[in-house]
Amino acid sequence: MLLELLPTDDNKLAEMEVWFAFTAHYRRSGTAFDAQHDGLLDLVERMLRSLKESGVLRPELDCTLEIERLYAFIIDGIERG
């Protein structure tokens, strides 16, 4: 799943640049834009919660914190492209 979100080749980089341009446009245009509804945060949350429920992650892991960290990492990778 993560490989689908991160720009690992030229095609993925182009896709992420289009997504970033789209979201940047809405952020600047004054049109209502809610970054929490871009789909990425929801995907990261579902993925990590599923991993935790499956017992793959350490039991003491703060899932909420790790969701925020992973989401920030993905967004940072997209912006730096």
C-alpha angles and dihedrals in degrees: 000000000000092000088060091056101044124071099246097155140015094273093051090046090054091049092050092048090054091048091047092048090050094051093042089053092055093045091054099037096068089240112137107271125173112192090198088067097053089102096242097090091048091050093049091048094049092046096050094042089051091050091049093048089049090055094243093121126063111272093232093054114124097232095190092054093045091050090055092046095049092045090050090048092052094046091047090051091050093048093049091042 
